[in-house]
Amino acid sequence: MVLGHRISEWCGHGPILEEDIALTNIALDLLGQARFYLTYAGEVEGKGRSEDDLAYLRDVMDYKNSLLVEQPNGDFAYTMIRQLLFTALSYHLQEALLSSSDERIRGIAEKAIKEVTYHLRHVSDWVIRLGDGTEESHNKAQEALDEVWMLVDDLFVMLPGDKLLVEEKITPDLADIRKKWNDTIKGVLEEATLKVPSETYMMKGGREGKHSEHLGFILAELQFLPRAYPDAKW
């Protein structure tokens, strides 16, 4: 949901009309996936909270998204690099969830994998075009990769409760997902003539509710209307 909101900020600002439309559609796909998961989460929780309650009425520390997805869009190269790192994870995660022991999650994954397959192909093509393009586009893509790489480990943090989900075969072990993610990212970056940054400090905490300053600004915008008019029907 957070990344979908971020990507939606490109609406009307894309570098070309076709890409403006593509980014808007990707944002809508991400929002749709979030709605399915939030609705199911509310039902499993059993406290009567709807998808809107979970989306609009939680505070910053109650969000468990990765630090990567809340970062500002920056320039087009930064957005594409950020999108590649997340989408490669999403693709392999949804692929694994097709075998989930939870029928509802399998159903969500069956729909999501079709969307994410397109997302991964689309963003990979752009990263390759930017990295293996002009000197300027290459430099911008490399600078974006260097800047955002410190947020990669946060994508694969496993929390104590995740162990039970893995044992029950509801969700996969993220260590296994990372191996596939590494292969995908390596292939794209090599073709794009981009170099994986050398060892760097890794920031973590997103899945524990520890966020950058950026998420608060996102939620202030995202949640304004529902909080200002709590009885409104959308």
Beta strands, then each sheet from edge to edge (+ up, - down):
end
